Amino acid sequence: MGLFMDPLLNEALANPEINNFINKDKLERFRDTGEVRIEDDVLFIEDGCVNWTKIPRTVHEIEDWIAGVDDDSKHD
């Protein structure tokens, strides 16, 4: 089903009280793009937590990752 829940969107689009609040052009542009789900592995410790997930989150970090740059300090 992806990021967009088609049954709910179709119901909203069919409802004249709701569909005025939906940008239909934007919706159709992105409706079939899929999704990205990021879940972190976190260790909770006495004085805080440690995020064990090393994943780029910004455009620059993603471009570095694609280019093979592995700088741990960028992903803390």
PDB file of N, CA, C and O in Angstrom:
ATOM      1  N   MET A   1       0.815  -1.179   0.000  1.00  0.00           N
ATOM      2  CA  MET A   1       0.000   0.000   0.000  1.00  0.00           C
ATOM      3  C   MET A   1       0.868   1.256   0.000  1.00  0.00           C
ATOM      4  O   MET A   1       0.479   2.261  -0.595  1.00  0.00           O
ATOM      5  N   GLY A   2       2.001   1.229   0.632  1.00  0.00           N
ATOM      6  CA  GLY A   2       2.908   2.359   0.582  1.00  0.00           C
ATOM      7  C   GLY A   2       2.573   3.454   1.570  1.00  0.00           C
ATOM      8  O   GLY A   2       1.783   3.263   2.494  1.00  0.00           O
ATOM      9  N   LEU A   3       3.178   4.583   1.363  1.00  0.00           N
ATOM     10  CA  LEU A   3       3.023   5.724   2.251  1.00  0.00           C
ATOM     11  C   LEU A   3       1.603   6.269   2.229  1.00  0.00           C
ATOM     12  O   LEU A   3       1.083   6.688   3.263  1.00  0.00           O
ATOM     13  N   PHE A   4       0.987   6.267   1.085  1.00  0.00           N
ATOM     14  CA  PHE A   4      -0.377   6.765   0.961  1.00  0.00           C
ATOM     15  C   PHE A   4      -1.347   5.599   1.088  1.00  0.00           C
ATOM     16  O   PHE A   4      -1.169   4.562   0.450  1.00  0.00           O
ATOM     17  N   MET A   5      -2.351   5.768   1.897  1.00  0.00           N
ATOM     18  CA  MET A   5      -3.340   4.711   2.096  1.00  0.00           C
ATOM     19  C   MET A   5      -4.490   4.958   1.119  1.00  0.00           C
ATOM     20  O   MET A   5      -5.389   5.759   1.378  1.00  0.00           O
ATOM     21  N   ASP A   6      -4.435   4.249  -0.007  1.00  0.00           N
ATOM     22  CA  ASP A   6      -5.384   4.478  -1.093  1.00  0.00           C
ATOM     23  C   ASP A   6      -6.851   4.415  -0.680  1.00  0.00           C
ATOM     24  O   ASP A   6      -7.627   5.278  -1.092  1.00  0.00           O
ATOM     25  N   PRO A   7      -7.267   3.422   0.123  1.00  0.00           N
ATOM     26  CA  PRO A   7      -8.693   3.405   0.493  1.00  0.00           C
ATOM     27  C   PRO A   7      -9.121   4.675   1.246  1.00  0.00           C
ATOM     28  O   PRO A   7     -10.218   5.186   1.021  1.00  0.00           O
ATOM     29  N   LEU A   8      -8.264   5.179   2.131  1.00  0.00           N
ATOM     30  CA  LEU A   8      -8.602   6.395   2.866  1.00  0.00           C
ATOM     31  C   LEU A   8      -8.566   7.619   1.959  1.00  0.00           C
ATOM     32  O   LEU A   8      -9.422   8.497   2.063  1.00  0.00           O
ATOM     33  N   LEU A   9      -7.575   7.679   1.071  1.00  0.00           N
ATOM     34  CA  LEU A   9      -7.496   8.801   0.137  1.00  0.00           C
ATOM     35  C   LEU A   9      -8.691   8.814  -0.814  1.00  0.00           C
ATOM     36  O   LEU A   9      -9.275   9.866  -1.071  1.00  0.00           O
ATOM     37  N   ASN A  10      -9.044   7.653  -1.327  1.00  0.00           N
ATOM     38  CA  ASN A  10     -10.183   7.579  -2.248  1.00  0.00           C
ATOM     39  C   ASN A  10     -11.473   8.024  -1.563  1.00  0.00           C
ATOM     40  O   ASN A  10     -12.306   8.702  -2.165  1.00  0.00           O
ATOM     41  N   GLU A  11     -11.627   7.635  -0.297  1.00  0.00           N
ATOM     42  CA  GLU A  11     -12.803   8.043   0.467  1.00  0.00           C
ATOM     43  C   GLU A  11     -12.808   9.562   0.674  1.00  0.00           C
ATOM     44  O   GLU A  11     -13.845  10.209   0.528  1.00  0.00           O
ATOM     45  N   ALA A  12     -11.655  10.119   1.010  1.00  0.00           N
ATOM     46  CA  ALA A  12     -11.548  11.573   1.213  1.00  0.00           C
ATOM     47  C   ALA A  12     -11.794  12.328  -0.089  1.00  0.00           C
ATOM     48  O   ALA A  12     -12.471  13.356  -0.092  1.00  0.00           O
ATOM     49  N   LEU A  13     -11.256  11.831  -1.182  1.00  0.00           N
ATOM     50  CA  LEU A  13     -11.452  12.480  -2.479  1.00  0.00           C
ATOM     51  C   LEU A  13     -12.909  12.447  -2.921  1.00  0.00           C
ATOM     52  O   LEU A  13     -13.364  13.352  -3.620  1.00  0.00           O
ATOM     53  N   ALA A  14     -13.643  11.417  -2.521  1.00  0.00           N
ATOM     54  CA  ALA A  14     -15.053  11.285  -2.893  1.00  0.00           C
ATOM     55  C   ALA A  14     -15.963  12.136  -2.010  1.00  0.00           C
ATOM     56  O   ALA A  14     -17.142  12.312  -2.320  1.00  0.00           O
ATOM     57  N   ASN A  15     -15.424  12.662  -0.920  1.00  0.00           N
ATOM     58  CA  ASN A  15     -16.218  13.444   0.017  1.00  0.00           C
ATOM     59  C   ASN A  15     -16.051  14.938  -0.286  1.00  0.00           C
ATOM     60  O   ASN A  15     -14.963  15.481  -0.093  1.00  0.00           O
ATOM     61  N   PRO A  16     -17.105  15.609  -0.753  1.00  0.00           N
ATOM     62  CA  PRO A  16     -16.978  17.026  -1.117  1.00  0.00           C
ATOM     63  C   PRO A  16     -16.650  17.933   0.070  1.00  0.00           C
ATOM     64  O   PRO A  16     -16.135  19.033  -0.130  1.00  0.00           O
ATOM     65  N   GLU A  17     -16.932  17.504   1.287  1.00  0.00           N
ATOM     66  CA  GLU A  17     -16.593  18.305   2.464  1.00  0.00           C
ATOM     67  C   GLU A  17     -15.107  18.219   2.806  1.00  0.00           C
ATOM     68  O   GLU A  17     -14.587  19.082   3.513  1.00  0.00           O
ATOM     69  N   ILE A  18     -14.429  17.202   2.322  1.00  0.00           N
ATOM     70  CA  ILE A  18     -13.012  16.992   2.635  1.00  0.00           C
ATOM     71  C   ILE A  18     -12.117  17.308   1.443  1.00  0.00           C
ATOM     72  O   ILE A  18     -11.042  17.883   1.617  1.00  0.00           O
ATOM     73  N   ASN A  19     -12.540  16.944   0.237  1.00  0.00           N
ATOM     74  CA  ASN A  19     -11.635  17.021  -0.914  1.00  0.00           C
ATOM     75  C   ASN A  19     -11.208  18.437  -1.273  1.00  0.00           C
ATOM     76  O   ASN A  19     -10.229  18.612  -1.999  1.00  0.00           O
ATOM     77  N   ASN A  20     -11.912  19.446  -0.787  1.00  0.00           N
ATOM     78  CA  ASN A  20     -11.478  20.825  -1.028  1.00  0.00           C
ATOM     79  C   ASN A  20     -10.168  21.151  -0.309  1.00  0.00           C
ATOM     80  O   ASN A  20      -9.490  22.118  -0.656  1.00  0.00           O
ATOM     81  N   PHE A  21      -9.819  20.345   0.686  1.00  0.00           N
ATOM     82  CA  PHE A  21      -8.610  20.571   1.467  1.00  0.00           C
ATOM     83  C   PHE A  21      -7.424  19.758   0.955  1.00  0.00           C
ATOM     84  O   PHE A  21      -6.346  19.799   1.548  1.00  0.00           O
ATOM     85  N   ILE A  22      -7.609  19.030  -0.121  1.00  0.00           N
ATOM     86  CA  ILE A  22      -6.565  18.175  -0.687  1.00  0.00           C
ATOM     87  C   ILE A  22      -6.051  18.797  -1.975  1.00  0.00           C
ATOM     88  O   ILE A  22      -6.830  19.124  -2.869  1.00  0.00           O
ATOM     89  N   ASN A  23      -4.743  18.959  -2.065  1.00  0.00           N
ATOM     90  CA  ASN A  23      -4.129  19.441  -3.302  1.00  0.00           C
ATOM     91  C   ASN A  23      -3.987  18.219  -4.213  1.00  0.00           C
ATOM     92  O   ASN A  23      -3.024  17.458  -4.115  1.00  0.00           O
ATOM     93  N   LYS A  24      -4.954  18.056  -5.085  1.00  0.00           N
ATOM     94  CA  LYS A  24      -5.029  16.837  -5.900  1.00  0.00           C
ATOM     95  C   LYS A  24      -3.839  16.687  -6.856  1.00  0.00           C
ATOM     96  O   LYS A  24      -3.375  15.573  -7.096  1.00  0.00           O
ATOM     97  N   ASP A  25      -3.345  17.806  -7.402  1.00  0.00           N
ATOM     98  CA  ASP A  25      -2.186  17.733  -8.298  1.00  0.00           C
ATOM     99  C   ASP A  25      -0.957  17.216  -7.564  1.00  0.00           C
ATOM    100  O   ASP A  25      -0.242  16.360  -8.084  1.00  0.00           O
ATOM    101  N   LYS A  26      -0.703  17.727  -6.360  1.00  0.00           N
ATOM    102  CA  LYS A  26       0.445  17.265  -5.558  1.00  0.00           C
ATOM    103  C   LYS A  26       0.252  15.813  -5.152  1.00  0.00           C
ATOM    104  O   LYS A  26       1.190  15.018  -5.206  1.00  0.00           O
ATOM    105  N   LEU A  27      -0.952  15.472  -4.749  1.00  0.00           N
ATOM    106  CA  LEU A  27      -1.244  14.101  -4.341  1.00  0.00           C
ATOM    107  C   LEU A  27      -0.929  13.126  -5.462  1.00  0.00           C
ATOM    108  O   LEU A  27      -0.242  12.129  -5.243  1.00  0.00           O
ATOM    109  N   GLU A  28      -1.421  13.400  -6.649  1.00  0.00           N
ATOM    110  CA  GLU A  28      -1.191  12.486  -7.773  1.00  0.00           C
ATOM    111  C   GLU A  28       0.285  12.424  -8.154  1.00  0.00           C
ATOM    112  O   GLU A  28       0.771  11.385  -8.604  1.00  0.00           O
ATOM    113  N   ARG A  29       0.992  13.527  -7.977  1.00  0.00           N
ATOM    114  CA  ARG A  29       2.423  13.546  -8.296  1.00  0.00           C
ATOM    115  C   ARG A  29       3.209  12.582  -7.407  1.00  0.00           C
ATOM    116  O   ARG A  29       4.145  11.929  -7.869  1.00  0.00           O
ATOM    117  N   PHE A  30       2.829  12.496  -6.134  1.00  0.00           N
ATOM    118  CA  PHE A  30       3.605  11.698  -5.185  1.00  0.00           C
ATOM    119  C   PHE A  30       2.930  10.407  -4.737  1.00  0.00           C
ATOM    120  O   PHE A  30       3.533   9.621  -4.007  1.00  0.00           O
ATOM    121  N   ARG A  31       1.728  10.181  -5.149  1.00  0.00           N
ATOM    122  CA  ARG A  31       0.940   9.057  -4.636  1.00  0.00           C
ATOM    123  C   ARG A  31       1.611   7.697  -4.837  1.00  0.00           C
ATOM    124  O   ARG A  31       1.503   6.837  -3.963  1.00  0.00           O
ATOM    125  N   ASP A  32       2.283   7.481  -5.931  1.00  0.00           N
ATOM    126  CA  ASP A  32       2.885   6.171  -6.207  1.00  0.00           C
ATOM    127  C   ASP A  32       4.395   6.140  -5.969  1.00  0.00           C
ATOM    128  O   ASP A  32       5.089   5.299  -6.542  1.00  0.00           O
ATOM    129  N   THR A  33       4.912   7.042  -5.135  1.00  0.00           N
ATOM    130  CA  THR A  33       6.360   7.102  -4.950  1.00  0.00           C
ATOM    131  C   THR A  33       6.891   6.124  -3.922  1.00  0.00           C
ATOM    132  O   THR A  33       8.103   5.921  -3.843  1.00  0.00           O
ATOM    133  N   GLY A  34       6.027   5.515  -3.139  1.00  0.00           N
ATOM    134  CA  GLY A  34       6.507   4.589  -2.125  1.00  0.00           C
ATOM    135  C   GLY A  34       6.830   5.306  -0.830  1.00  0.00           C
ATOM    136  O   GLY A  34       6.304   6.384  -0.557  1.00  0.00           O
ATOM    137  N   GLU A  35       7.693   4.705  -0.039  1.00  0.00           N
ATOM    138  CA  GLU A  35       7.964   5.267   1.268  1.00  0.00           C
ATOM    139  C   GLU A  35       9.371   4.920   1.744  1.00  0.00           C
ATOM    140  O   GLU A  35      10.039   4.033   1.212  1.00  0.00           O
ATOM    141  N   VAL A  36       9.781   5.644   2.747  1.00  0.00           N
ATOM    142  CA  VAL A  36      11.023   5.343   3.449  1.00  0.00           C
ATOM    143  C   VAL A  36      10.678   5.307   4.925  1.00  0.00           C
ATOM    144  O   VAL A  36      10.077   6.243   5.453  1.00  0.00           O
ATOM    145  N   ARG A  37      11.053   4.247   5.574  1.00  0.00           N
ATOM    146  CA  ARG A  37      10.790   4.126   7.012  1.00  0.00           C
ATOM    147  C   ARG A  37      12.125   3.972   7.712  1.00  0.00           C
ATOM    148  O   ARG A  37      12.899   3.064   7.407  1.00  0.00           O
ATOM    149  N   ILE A  38      12.387   4.864   8.653  1.00  0.00           N
ATOM    150  CA  ILE A  38      13.633   4.822   9.406  1.00  0.00           C
ATOM    151  C   ILE A  38      13.302   4.496  10.854  1.00  0.00           C
ATOM    152  O   ILE A  38      12.546   5.218  11.504  1.00  0.00           O
ATOM    153  N   GLU A  39      13.864   3.421  11.348  1.00  0.00           N
ATOM    154  CA  GLU A  39      13.700   3.059  12.745  1.00  0.00           C
ATOM    155  C   GLU A  39      15.082   2.998  13.369  1.00  0.00           C
ATOM    156  O   GLU A  39      16.001   2.401  12.809  1.00  0.00           O
ATOM    157  N   ASP A  40      15.223   3.616  14.524  1.00  0.00           N
ATOM    158  CA  ASP A  40      16.499   3.630  15.220  1.00  0.00           C
ATOM    159  C   ASP A  40      16.568   2.516  16.244  1.00  0.00           C
ATOM    160  O   ASP A  40      15.570   2.172  16.877  1.00  0.00           O
ATOM    161  N   ASP A  41      17.774   1.947  16.401  1.00  0.00           N
ATOM    162  CA  ASP A  41      18.067   1.039  17.503  1.00  0.00           C
ATOM    163  C   ASP A  41      18.703   1.879  18.593  1.00  0.00           C
ATOM    164  O   ASP A  41      19.779   2.449  18.412  1.00  0.00           O
ATOM    165  N   VAL A  42      18.019   1.947  19.731  1.00  0.00           N
ATOM    166  CA  VAL A  42      18.465   2.828  20.806  1.00  0.00           C
ATOM    167  C   VAL A  42      18.682   2.007  22.066  1.00  0.00           C
ATOM    168  O   VAL A  42      17.855   1.175  22.438  1.00  0.00           O
ATOM    169  N   LEU A  43      19.823   2.260  22.720  1.00  0.00           N
ATOM    170  CA  LEU A  43      20.129   1.629  24.002  1.00  0.00           C
ATOM    171  C   LEU A  43      19.908   2.683  25.077  1.00  0.00           C
ATOM    172  O   LEU A  43      20.558   3.728  25.072  1.00  0.00           O
ATOM    173  N   PHE A  44      18.992   2.408  25.996  1.00  0.00           N
ATOM    174  CA  PHE A  44      18.758   3.326  27.107  1.00  0.00           C
ATOM    175  C   PHE A  44      19.682   2.955  28.249  1.00  0.00           C
ATOM    176  O   PHE A  44      19.734   1.799  28.671  1.00  0.00           O
ATOM    177  N   ILE A  45      20.412   3.946  28.748  1.00  0.00           N
ATOM    178  CA  ILE A  45      21.354   3.746  29.846  1.00  0.00           C
ATOM    179  C   ILE A  45      20.987   4.689  30.985  1.00  0.00           C
ATOM    180  O   ILE A  45      20.110   5.541  30.840  1.00  0.00           O
ATOM    181  N   GLU A  46      21.654   4.533  32.102  1.00  0.00           N
ATOM    182  CA  GLU A  46      21.302   5.285  33.304  1.00  0.00           C
ATOM    183  C   GLU A  46      21.289   6.800  33.087  1.00  0.00           C
ATOM    184  O   GLU A  46      20.413   7.490  33.609  1.00  0.00           O
ATOM    185  N   ASP A  47      22.238   7.313  32.334  1.00  0.00           N
ATOM    186  CA  ASP A  47      22.339   8.765  32.177  1.00  0.00           C
ATOM    187  C   ASP A  47      21.926   9.253  30.788  1.00  0.00           C
ATOM    188  O   ASP A  47      22.370  10.319  30.362  1.00  0.00           O
ATOM    189  N   GLY A  48      21.095   8.504  30.077  1.00  0.00           N
ATOM    190  CA  GLY A  48      20.634   8.941  28.761  1.00  0.00           C
ATOM    191  C   GLY A  48      20.410   7.768  27.830  1.00  0.00           C
ATOM    192  O   GLY A  48      19.871   6.736  28.231  1.00  0.00           O
ATOM    193  N   CYS A  49      20.824   7.931  26.597  1.00  0.00           N
ATOM    194  CA  CYS A  49      20.657   6.858  25.623  1.00  0.00           C
ATOM    195  C   CYS A  49      21.747   6.955  24.563  1.00  0.00           C
ATOM    196  O   CYS A  49      22.380   7.995  24.377  1.00  0.00           O
ATOM    197  N   VAL A  50      21.941   5.830  23.873  1.00  0.00           N
ATOM    198  CA  VAL A  50      22.892   5.761  22.768  1.00  0.00           C
ATOM    199  C   VAL A  50      22.127   5.289  21.543  1.00  0.00           C
ATOM    200  O   VAL A  50      21.488   4.237  21.566  1.00  0.00           O
ATOM    201  N   ASN A  51      22.195   6.071  20.476  1.00  0.00           N
ATOM    202  CA  ASN A  51      21.536   5.703  19.226  1.00  0.00           C
ATOM    203  C   ASN A  51      22.530   4.876  18.414  1.00  0.00           C
ATOM    204  O   ASN A  51      23.550   5.395  17.961  1.00  0.00           O
ATOM    205  N   TRP A  52      22.234   3.603  18.233  1.00  0.00           N
ATOM    206  CA  TRP A  52      23.123   2.694  17.519  1.00  0.00           C
ATOM    207  C   TRP A  52      22.881   2.708  16.013  1.00  0.00           C
ATOM    208  O   TRP A  52      23.610   2.051  15.269  1.00  0.00           O
ATOM    209  N   THR A  53      21.885   3.434  15.557  1.00  0.00           N
ATOM    210  CA  THR A  53      21.575   3.465  14.137  1.00  0.00           C
ATOM    211  C   THR A  53      22.427   4.508  13.440  1.00  0.00           C
ATOM    212  O   THR A  53      22.374   5.693  13.768  1.00  0.00           O
ATOM    213  N   LYS A  54      23.208   4.055  12.482  1.00  0.00           N
ATOM    214  CA  LYS A  54      24.034   4.964  11.690  1.00  0.00           C
ATOM    215  C   LYS A  54      23.389   5.053  10.314  1.00  0.00           C
ATOM    216  O   LYS A  54      23.541   4.164   9.477  1.00  0.00           O
ATOM    217  N   ILE A  55      22.673   6.135  10.103  1.00  0.00           N
ATOM    218  CA  ILE A  55      21.988   6.317   8.829  1.00  0.00           C
ATOM    219  C   ILE A  55      22.036   7.791   8.452  1.00  0.00           C
ATOM    220  O   ILE A  55      21.776   8.654   9.290  1.00  0.00           O
ATOM    221  N   PRO A  56      22.362   8.083   7.209  1.00  0.00           N
ATOM    222  CA  PRO A  56      22.364   9.494   6.798  1.00  0.00           C
ATOM    223  C   PRO A  56      20.938  10.029   6.765  1.00  0.00           C
ATOM    224  O   PRO A  56      20.005   9.338   6.356  1.00  0.00           O
ATOM    225  N   ARG A  57      20.792  11.277   7.204  1.00  0.00           N
ATOM    226  CA  ARG A  57      19.449  11.853   7.280  1.00  0.00           C
ATOM    227  C   ARG A  57      19.303  13.130   6.467  1.00  0.00           C
ATOM    228  O   ARG A  57      18.185  13.500   6.110  1.00  0.00           O
ATOM    229  N   THR A  58      20.387  13.802   6.170  1.00  0.00           N
ATOM    230  CA  THR A  58      20.297  15.032   5.381  1.00  0.00           C
ATOM    231  C   THR A  58      20.694  14.728   3.941  1.00  0.00           C
ATOM    232  O   THR A  58      21.274  13.680   3.657  1.00  0.00           O
ATOM    233  N   VAL A  59      20.383  15.642   3.045  1.00  0.00           N
ATOM    234  CA  VAL A  59      20.755  15.462   1.640  1.00  0.00           C
ATOM    235  C   VAL A  59      22.272  15.311   1.523  1.00  0.00           C
ATOM    236  O   VAL A  59      22.757  14.439   0.802  1.00  0.00           O
ATOM    237  N   HIS A  60      23.014  16.153   2.227  1.00  0.00           N
ATOM    238  CA  HIS A  60      24.475  16.101   2.167  1.00  0.00           C
ATOM    239  C   HIS A  60      24.990  14.746   2.672  1.00  0.00           C
ATOM    240  O   HIS A  60      25.878  14.157   2.056  1.00  0.00           O
ATOM    241  N   GLU A  61      24.440  14.252   3.785  1.00  0.00           N
ATOM    242  CA  GLU A  61      24.859  12.950   4.313  1.00  0.00           C
ATOM    243  C   GLU A  61      24.532  11.824   3.339  1.00  0.00           C
ATOM    244  O   GLU A  61      25.326  10.898   3.175  1.00  0.00           O
ATOM    245  N   ILE A  62      23.385  11.895   2.699  1.00  0.00           N
ATOM    246  CA  ILE A  62      23.000  10.862   1.728  1.00  0.00           C
ATOM    247  C   ILE A  62      23.930  10.896   0.518  1.00  0.00           C
ATOM    248  O   ILE A  62      24.351   9.850   0.023  1.00  0.00           O
ATOM    249  N   GLU A  63      24.250  12.100   0.044  1.00  0.00           N
ATOM    250  CA  GLU A  63      25.175  12.214  -1.086  1.00  0.00           C
ATOM    251  C   GLU A  63      26.558  11.678  -0.722  1.00  0.00           C
ATOM    252  O   GLU A  63      27.194  11.004  -1.531  1.00  0.00           O
ATOM    253  N   ASP A  64      27.026  11.976   0.496  1.00  0.00           N
ATOM    254  CA  ASP A  64      28.305  11.429   0.954  1.00  0.00           C
ATOM    255  C   ASP A  64      28.262   9.906   0.988  1.00  0.00           C
ATOM    256  O   ASP A  64      29.207   9.242   0.562  1.00  0.00           O
ATOM    257  N   TRP A  65      27.152   9.351   1.500  1.00  0.00           N
ATOM    258  CA  TRP A  65      27.030   7.907   1.603  1.00  0.00           C
ATOM    259  C   TRP A  65      27.062   7.268   0.214  1.00  0.00           C
ATOM    260  O   TRP A  65      27.726   6.252   0.010  1.00  0.00           O
ATOM    261  N   ILE A  66      26.343   7.867  -0.739  1.00  0.00           N
ATOM    262  CA  ILE A  66      26.336   7.353  -2.113  1.00  0.00           C
ATOM    263  C   ILE A  66      27.738   7.409  -2.705  1.00  0.00           C
ATOM    264  O   ILE A  66      28.130   6.528  -3.469  1.00  0.00           O
ATOM    265  N   ALA A  67      28.502   8.459  -2.347  1.00  0.00           N
ATOM    266  CA  ALA A  67      29.861   8.624  -2.865  1.00  0.00           C
ATOM    267  C   ALA A  67      30.869   7.746  -2.135  1.00  0.00           C
ATOM    268  O   ALA A  67      32.040   7.704  -2.511  1.00  0.00           O
ATOM    269  N   GLY A  68      30.426   7.045  -1.094  1.00  0.00           N
ATOM    270  CA  GLY A  68      31.324   6.151  -0.370  1.00  0.00           C
ATOM    271  C   GLY A  68      32.080   6.807   0.776  1.00  0.00           C
ATOM    272  O   GLY A  68      33.008   6.211   1.323  1.00  0.00           O
ATOM    273  N   VAL A  69      31.698   8.023   1.147  1.00  0.00           N
ATOM    274  CA  VAL A  69      32.338   8.703   2.266  1.00  0.00           C
ATOM    275  C   VAL A  69      31.734   8.132   3.552  1.00  0.00           C
ATOM    276  O   VAL A  69      30.514   8.074   3.706  1.00  0.00           O
ATOM    277  N   ASP A  70      32.612   7.712   4.475  1.00  0.00           N
ATOM    278  CA  ASP A  70      32.140   7.110   5.727  1.00  0.00           C
ATOM    279  C   ASP A  70      32.762   7.870   6.891  1.00  0.00           C
ATOM    280  O   ASP A  70      33.788   7.462   7.435  1.00  0.00           O
ATOM    281  N   ASP A  71      32.139   8.965   7.263  1.00  0.00           N
ATOM    282  CA  ASP A  71      32.628   9.808   8.356  1.00  0.00           C
ATOM    283  C   ASP A  71      31.646   9.697   9.509  1.00  0.00           C
ATOM    284  O   ASP A  71      30.588  10.327   9.483  1.00  0.00           O
ATOM    285  N   ASP A  72      31.982   8.902  10.528  1.00  0.00           N
ATOM    286  CA  ASP A  72      31.075   8.668  11.651  1.00  0.00           C
ATOM    287  C   ASP A  72      30.652   9.956  12.343  1.00  0.00           C
ATOM    288  O   ASP A  72      29.550  10.014  12.889  1.00  0.00           O
ATOM    289  N   SER A  73      31.483  10.982  12.339  1.00  0.00           N
ATOM    290  CA  SER A  73      31.139  12.201  13.054  1.00  0.00           C
ATOM    291  C   SER A  73      29.941  12.899  12.433  1.00  0.00           C
ATOM    292  O   SER A  73      29.287  13.697  13.104  1.00  0.00           O
ATOM    293  N   LYS A  74      29.636  12.625  11.175  1.00  0.00           N
ATOM    294  CA  LYS A  74      28.501  13.271  10.518  1.00  0.00           C
ATOM    295  C   LYS A  74      27.177  12.662  10.912  1.00  0.00           C
ATOM    296  O   LYS A  74      26.135  13.274  10.677  1.00  0.00           O
ATOM    297  N   HIS A  75      27.174  11.482  11.500  1.00  0.00           N
ATOM    298  CA  HIS A  75      25.939  10.765  11.751  1.00  0.00           C
ATOM    299  C   HIS A  75      25.668  10.557  13.235  1.00  0.00           C
ATOM    300  O   HIS A  75      24.931   9.640  13.598  1.00  0.00           O
ATOM    301  N   ASP A  76      26.235  11.367  14.081  1.00  0.00           N
ATOM    302  CA  ASP A  76      26.018  11.224  15.512  1.00  0.00           C
ATOM    303  C   ASP A  76      24.724  11.873  15.932  1.00  0.00           C
ATOM    304  O   ASP A  76      24.376  11.850  17.113  1.00  0.00           O
TER     305      ASP A  76
END
